[in-house]
Amino acid sequence: MCLELRNINQRNFYEICQLDVAQNQRNHVDSNAILLAEANFMPFPWFKGVYLNNNPVGFILVNADTDSGKFELWRLMLDQSQQSKGYGRKAIELLKSALVDEYRISRLYTSVVSGSGSPLGFYTSCGFIPTGQLVEEREVELYLSLER
């Protein structure tokens, strides 16, 4: 298995936008096209396509606040046809390495809505720990230690 993170540019933008989550997850996330558009309004967006053997299978978006040092995983998605194959955990490992190598950060944050179809169990199984805080009054905040 050759899973890797790649830059998104004009050549692969459309294929990343065509990826879609499972039906029961659509209430929890916006489309990749919407998120790539939102990235234009973030002070320091960091995003990559997830590729398996040269085929797009997912998307990662991080809000990298280099002033405060708080890096937030806004989106990790795998296409519905690529879920439950271990690619999400591998993508988290690739993300950790990339952020530590590039920015030397020690923690990565994310937040999720709990309930049916929520990725909360996935993130805790990857080592994310609840902070006890809520984001926007409805999302559970989690963090992942990136200390090596």
C-alpha positions in Angstrom: 0.0 0.0 0.0 1.4 3.4 -1.0 -0.6 6.0 0.8 0.7 9.6 0.6 -0.2 13.2 1.0 0.0 15.4 -2.0 -0.4 19.1 -2.7 -3.7 20.1 -4.3 -3.4 22.3 -7.3 -5.3 23.1 -10.6 -4.5 19.7 -12.0 -6.0 17.6 -9.2 -8.5 20.0 -7.6 -11.5 18.6 -9.4 -10.8 15.0 -8.5 -10.4 15.9 -4.8 -13.8 17.7 -5.0 -15.4 14.6 -6.5 -14.7 12.5 -3.4 -17.7 12.0 -1.1 -18.3 10.6 2.4 -20.9 7.9 3.2 -24.6 9.0 3.3 -24.8 8.8 7.1 -21.8 11.1 7.5 -23.1 14.0 5.3 -24.7 15.7 8.3 -21.3 16.0 9.9 -19.1 17.5 7.1 -19.3 19.9 4.2 -18.1 18.9 0.8 -14.4 19.2 -0.2 -15.3 21.9 -2.7 -16.9 24.0 0.1 -13.9 23.4 2.4 -11.3 24.3 -0.2 -13.3 27.5 -0.8 -13.3 28.2 2.9 -9.6 27.7 3.1 -9.2 30.9 1.0 -10.4 32.8 4.1 -8.2 31.1 6.7 -5.1 33.0 7.6 -2.9 29.9 7.1 -4.6 26.9 5.6 -2.7 23.7 5.2 -4.4 21.1 3.0 -3.4 17.9 1.1 -5.0 15.2 -1.0 -4.7 11.7 0.3 -3.6 9.4 -2.5 -3.4 5.6 -2.7 -1.3 4.2 -5.6 -1.7 7.5 -7.5 -5.5 7.6 -7.0 -7.2 10.2 -4.9 -9.0 8.7 -1.9 -9.2 11.5 0.6 -8.7 15.1 1.8 -7.1 16.8 4.8 -7.5 20.4 5.9 -5.7 21.9 8.8 -6.2 25.5 10.2 -2.5 26.2 11.0 -2.5 29.2 13.3 1.2 30.0 13.3 0.8 33.0 15.6 -0.8 31.1 18.5 0.8 27.7 17.6 -2.6 26.0 17.6 -3.1 23.7 14.7 -6.6 22.4 14.2 -7.6 19.5 12.0 -10.7 20.8 10.3 -11.2 17.9 7.9 -10.0 14.4 7.4 -12.2 12.6 4.9 -11.9 9.4 2.9 -14.2 8.7 0.0 -17.0 6.4 0.9 -15.5 3.6 -1.2 -12.2 3.8 0.7 -13.4 3.8 4.3 -12.8 0.9 6.8 -9.6 -0.1 5.1 -7.1 1.5 7.6 -6.3 4.4 5.4 -7.7 7.0 7.9 -5.2 5.8 10.6 -2.4 5.8 8.1 -3.4 9.3 6.9 -3.3 10.6 10.6 0.3 9.1 10.9 1.3 10.9 7.7 -0.3 14.1 8.9 1.5 13.9 12.2 4.9 13.5 10.5 4.3 16.2 8.0 3.2 18.8 10.7 6.0 17.9 13.1 8.6 18.1 10.3 7.3 21.3 8.8 6.3 23.2 11.9 7.7 21.4 15.0 4.3 21.4 16.7 3.6 19.3 19.7 -0.2 19.1 19.6 -2.9 18.8 17.0 -6.5 19.7 17.8 -9.8 18.7 16.2 -13.5 18.8 17.2 -16.4 16.6 16.3 -20.1 16.5 16.7 -21.0 13.4 18.7 -23.9 11.1 17.8 -24.8 8.7 15.0 -22.2 8.7 12.3 -19.8 10.8 14.4 -16.0 10.2 13.9 -15.4 10.5 17.7 -14.6 6.8 18.1 -12.2 6.9 15.2 -10.3 9.9 16.6 -10.1 8.5 20.1 -8.8 5.2 18.6 -6.1 7.2 16.9 -4.9 8.6 20.2 -6.9 11.9 20.3 -8.0 12.8 23.9 -11.0 15.0 24.8 -10.0 18.3 26.3 -13.2 18.8 28.2 -14.1 21.8 26.1 -16.8 22.4 23.6 -16.3 24.2 20.3 -19.2 26.3 19.1 -21.3 24.8 21.9 -21.9 21.5 20.2 -18.5 20.0 19.1 -16.3 18.0 21.4 -12.7 19.3 21.3 -9.9 16.7 21.2 -6.1 16.9 21.0 -3.4 14.5 19.8 0.1 14.7 21.3 2.7 14.8 18.5 5.7 14.3 20.8 8.1 11.8 19.4 
